[in-house]
């Protein structure tokens, strides 16, 4: 899923300071590329897969389809750098606790043995994706997109860079 680009941070800084209209247009193009995935991921949320999960009480976050749907969204501003110095320029994320559990429950850490007891995650349905990048909502929608959003985001950034260079070069 991740793609490494160099010089994008500097490009976004230059767009913001010298061509704010072009920066806003680029943000819109990126958002338009992410919206279909968010919409599809929200469509995968149904009723609670576990009978007791929708009940009130307890410390475990309650399953509420409307809260989970509202929690799935996108962000087109860069994230803070991680431990290795990488940033996410655009993100699709699930901000609800129950949604995050529903998305990823059932992943096992590499090298661990499957439990012999029944797993509650099996009742939630299969995970989509490969390896560590597996889930039931966002990852499933991302897999169905087949890389179109990534291509659209890269194209928006490339077009912004070319347009900016043309505009600055004429001054």
C-alpha positions as CSV (number, residue, x, y, z in Angstrom):
1,X,0.0,0.0,0.0
2,X,2.7,2.6,0.8
3,X,4.6,4.4,-1.9
4,X,7.7,6.3,-1.3
5,X,8.0,9.8,-2.9
6,X,10.9,12.2,-2.5
7,X,10.5,16.0,-2.5
8,X,6.8,16.0,-1.9
9,X,7.2,17.8,1.5
10,X,9.1,20.6,-0.2
11,X,6.6,20.8,-3.0
12,X,3.7,21.0,-0.6
13,X,5.5,23.8,1.3
14,X,6.2,25.7,-1.9
15,X,2.6,25.3,-3.0
16,X,1.2,26.5,0.3
17,X,3.4,29.6,0.4
18,X,3.7,30.6,-3.2
19,X,0.6,29.1,-5.0
20,X,-2.1,28.5,-2.3
21,X,-4.9,28.1,-5.0
22,X,-2.9,25.3,-6.6
23,X,-2.3,23.7,-3.2
24,X,-6.1,23.7,-2.5
25,X,-6.8,22.2,-5.9
26,X,-4.3,19.4,-5.3
27,X,-5.9,18.7,-1.9
28,X,-9.3,18.5,-3.6
29,X,-7.9,16.0,-6.2
30,X,-6.4,13.9,-3.5
31,X,-9.7,13.9,-1.5
32,X,-11.7,13.0,-4.7
33,X,-9.4,10.0,-5.1
34,X,-10.0,8.8,-1.5
35,X,-13.7,9.4,-1.3
36,X,-14.8,6.3,-3.2
37,X,-12.8,4.0,-0.9
38,X,-14.3,5.7,2.2
39,X,-17.8,5.3,0.8
40,X,-17.3,1.6,-0.1
41,X,-15.7,0.9,3.4
42,X,-18.7,2.5,5.1
43,X,-20.9,0.2,3.0
44,X,-19.3,-2.9,4.5
45,X,-20.5,-2.0,8.0
46,X,-23.7,-4.0,8.8
47,X,-25.2,-5.1,12.1
48,X,-23.1,-6.5,14.9
49,X,-21.5,-9.8,14.0
50,X,-21.6,-10.9,17.6
51,X,-24.8,-10.9,19.6
52,X,-23.4,-9.4,22.8
53,X,-21.3,-6.7,21.2
54,X,-24.2,-4.3,20.6
55,X,-25.2,-4.3,24.3
56,X,-24.5,-1.4,26.7
57,X,-22.1,-1.6,29.6
58,X,-18.7,-2.9,30.2
59,X,-15.3,-1.5,29.2
60,X,-15.3,-3.0,25.7
61,X,-16.4,-0.5,23.1
62,X,-20.0,-1.0,22.0
63,X,-20.7,-1.9,18.3
64,X,-22.8,0.9,16.8
65,X,-22.9,0.8,13.0
66,X,-23.6,4.6,12.7
67,X,-20.6,5.5,14.9
68,X,-18.3,3.1,13.0
69,X,-19.5,4.6,9.6
70,X,-18.9,8.1,10.9
71,X,-15.4,7.1,12.1
72,X,-14.2,6.0,8.7
73,X,-12.8,9.0,6.9
74,X,-9.8,10.5,5.1
75,X,-7.1,13.0,5.8
76,X,-5.2,14.9,3.0
77,X,-2.7,16.7,5.2
78,X,0.7,15.1,6.0
79,X,1.1,13.1,9.2
80,X,3.9,13.4,11.7
81,X,7.0,11.4,10.8
82,X,7.1,7.9,12.3
83,X,10.2,6.3,13.9
84,X,11.8,5.8,10.5
85,X,11.1,9.3,9.3
86,X,8.3,8.5,6.9
87,X,5.1,10.6,6.6
88,X,1.7,9.7,5.2
89,X,0.7,12.4,2.7
90,X,-2.9,11.1,2.6
91,X,-4.7,8.6,4.8
92,X,-7.9,6.7,5.1
93,X,-8.5,5.9,8.7
94,X,-11.0,4.5,11.2
95,X,-11.3,6.7,14.2
96,X,-13.9,4.6,16.2
97,X,-12.6,2.0,18.7
98,X,-15.3,-0.5,17.8
99,X,-14.6,0.0,14.1
100,X,-10.8,-0.5,14.6
101,X,-11.6,-3.8,16.4
102,X,-14.0,-4.9,13.7
103,X,-11.5,-4.0,11.0
104,X,-8.5,-5.9,12.4
105,X,-9.8,-8.6,14.9
106,X,-8.3,-12.0,14.0
107,X,-4.9,-10.9,12.8
108,X,-2.2,-13.0,14.5
109,X,1.3,-11.8,15.2
110,X,3.9,-13.5,13.0
111,X,5.2,-16.7,14.6
112,X,2.3,-17.3,16.9
113,X,0.3,-20.5,16.9
114,X,-3.4,-20.5,16.3
115,X,-5.5,-21.0,19.5
116,X,-7.2,-24.3,20.0
117,X,-10.2,-22.5,21.5
118,X,-12.9,-21.0,19.3
119,X,-11.9,-17.5,18.1
120,X,-14.5,-14.7,18.3
121,X,-12.9,-13.1,15.2
122,X,-14.0,-16.1,13.1
123,X,-17.6,-15.0,13.7
124,X,-16.9,-11.6,12.1
125,X,-16.1,-12.9,8.7
126,X,-12.9,-13.2,6.6
127,X,-10.2,-10.6,6.4
128,X,-9.3,-9.2,3.0
129,X,-5.8,-8.3,1.9
130,X,-2.5,-9.9,2.3
131,X,0.0,-10.2,5.2
132,X,-0.2,-7.5,7.8
133,X,-2.4,-5.4,5.5
134,X,-5.6,-7.2,6.2
135,X,-9.0,-6.0,7.3
136,X,-12.8,-6.1,6.9
137,X,-13.6,-2.5,6.0
138,X,-10.9,-0.1,4.8
139,X,-8.5,-2.8,3.6
140,X,-11.3,-4.6,1.8
141,X,-12.3,-1.4,0.0
142,X,-8.7,-0.6,-0.8
143,X,-8.2,-4.1,-2.3
144,X,-11.3,-3.7,-4.4
145,X,-10.0,-0.3,-5.7
146,X,-7.0,-2.1,-7.3
147,X,-4.6,0.8,-6.9
148,X,-6.7,3.4,-8.7
149,X,-6.6,5.8,-5.7
150,X,-2.8,5.5,-5.4
151,X,-2.4,6.3,-9.1
152,X,-4.8,9.3,-8.8
153,X,-2.9,10.7,-5.7
154,X,0.4,10.3,-7.5
155,X,-1.0,11.9,-10.6
156,X,-2.4,14.9,-8.6
157,X,1.0,15.5,-6.9
158,X,2.9,15.1,-10.2
159,X,0.5,17.5,-12.0
160,X,0.9,20.0,-9.1
161,X,4.7,19.9,-9.4
162,X,4.6,20.4,-13.1
163,X,2.1,23.3,-12.9
164,X,4.1,24.9,-10.1
165,X,7.4,24.6,-12.1
166,X,5.7,26.2,-15.1
167,X,4.3,29.0,-13.0
168,X,7.5,29.8,-11.2
169,X,9.5,29.4,-14.4
170,X,7.6,32.2,-16.1
171,X,8.3,34.7,-13.4
